[in-house]
Amino acid sequence: SWEELERDGLPAGTDGVVNLAGHSVLQLPRWTPDHQQLVISSRVDSTRALASAMRRTPPEVFVCASAVGWYPVNTAETLDESAAPGTDFLAKVCIQSEAAADEAADAAGRVVKLRIGVVLSKLDGALQRMWRPFWLGTGGI
């Protein structure tokens, strides 16, 4: 459990940690206050638990998933990782998640924050919600 991980630290010999934890932003009904809190806490709490565990048993690298939601929407600018974050809900999730990852900086030799785009899977996520309109001939880009 997350609590055991925080208490006991990482298993001995752990060289790196990859955190991909987080509740889906695509759940319906979308972005109710309860859903927003679940999305944020599922990312921030897991990342903080890992940061705490890494203080006990430091790995060489900590890779933490964030999202392209960091960046402002509807901009014609070319943005890189030094760009300021947006102000919408997804940006706020990324800001809090990345701040939690930064808490591991004193423990891990290196912290990597992956700003991942849409993840496609046959089992869940965006593809599950997109395929039907395309299959019916009503989807488009």
Solvent accessible surface area in square Angstrom, and as a share of the most:
residue,aa,sasa,rsa
1,S,90,0.58
2,W,111,0.39
3,E,119,0.53
4,E,85,0.38
5,L,39,0.19
6,E,64,0.29
7,R,149,0.54
8,D,91,0.47
9,G,7,0.06
10,L,14,0.07
11,P,95,0.59
12,A,100,0.78
13,G,74,0.71
14,T,39,0.23
15,D,97,0.50
16,G,34,0.32
17,V,15,0.09
18,V,94,0.54
19,N,6,0.03
20,L,122,0.61
21,A,40,0.31
22,G,38,0.36
23,H,55,0.25
24,S,43,0.28
25,V,34,0.19
26,L,48,0.24
27,Q,65,0.29
28,L,136,0.67
29,P,95,0.60
30,R,122,0.45
31,W,76,0.27
32,T,49,0.28
33,P,110,0.69
34,D,121,0.63
35,H,6,0.03
36,Q,55,0.25
37,Q,108,0.48
38,L,79,0.39
39,V,0,0.00
40,I,27,0.14
41,S,28,0.18
42,S,30,0.19
43,R,51,0.19
44,V,8,0.05
45,D,84,0.44
46,S,5,0.03
47,T,1,0.00
48,R,114,0.42
49,A,3,0.02
50,L,13,0.06
51,A,0,0.00
52,S,19,0.12
53,A,0,0.00
54,M,0,0.00
55,R,113,0.41
56,R,135,0.49
57,T,44,0.26
58,P,86,0.54
59,P,5,0.03
60,E,124,0.56
61,V,44,0.25
62,F,0,0.00
63,V,27,0.15
64,C,5,0.03
65,A,23,0.18
66,S,17,0.11
67,A,35,0.27
68,V,77,0.44
69,G,14,0.14
70,W,35,0.12
71,Y,43,0.16
72,P,52,0.33
73,V,101,0.58
74,N,156,0.80
75,T,53,0.31
76,A,113,0.88
77,E,124,0.55
78,T,140,0.82
79,L,56,0.28
80,D,80,0.41
81,E,132,0.59
82,S,96,0.62
83,A,18,0.14
84,A,73,0.57
85,P,47,0.30
86,G,7,0.07
87,T,119,0.69
88,D,56,0.29
89,F,28,0.12
90,L,51,0.25
91,A,0,0.00
92,K,108,0.46
93,V,7,0.04
94,C,5,0.03
95,I,66,0.33
96,Q,76,0.34
97,S,3,0.02
98,E,8,0.03
99,A,50,0.39
100,A,0,0.00
101,A,0,0.00
102,D,70,0.36
103,E,64,0.29
104,A,0,0.00
105,A,61,0.47
106,D,115,0.59
107,A,14,0.11
108,A,6,0.05
109,G,68,0.65
110,R,158,0.58
111,V,37,0.21
112,V,34,0.20
113,K,72,0.30
114,L,74,0.37
115,R,57,0.21
116,I,61,0.31
117,G,37,0.35
118,V,112,0.64
119,V,99,0.57
120,L,106,0.53
121,S,41,0.27
122,K,173,0.73
123,L,160,0.79
124,D,82,0.42
125,G,18,0.17
126,A,14,0.11
127,L,59,0.30
128,Q,77,0.34
129,R,109,0.40
130,M,79,0.35
131,W,103,0.36
132,R,140,0.51
133,P,52,0.33
134,F,105,0.44
135,W,186,0.65
136,L,109,0.54
137,G,66,0.63
138,T,106,0.62
139,G,28,0.27
140,G,62,0.59
141,I,219,1.11
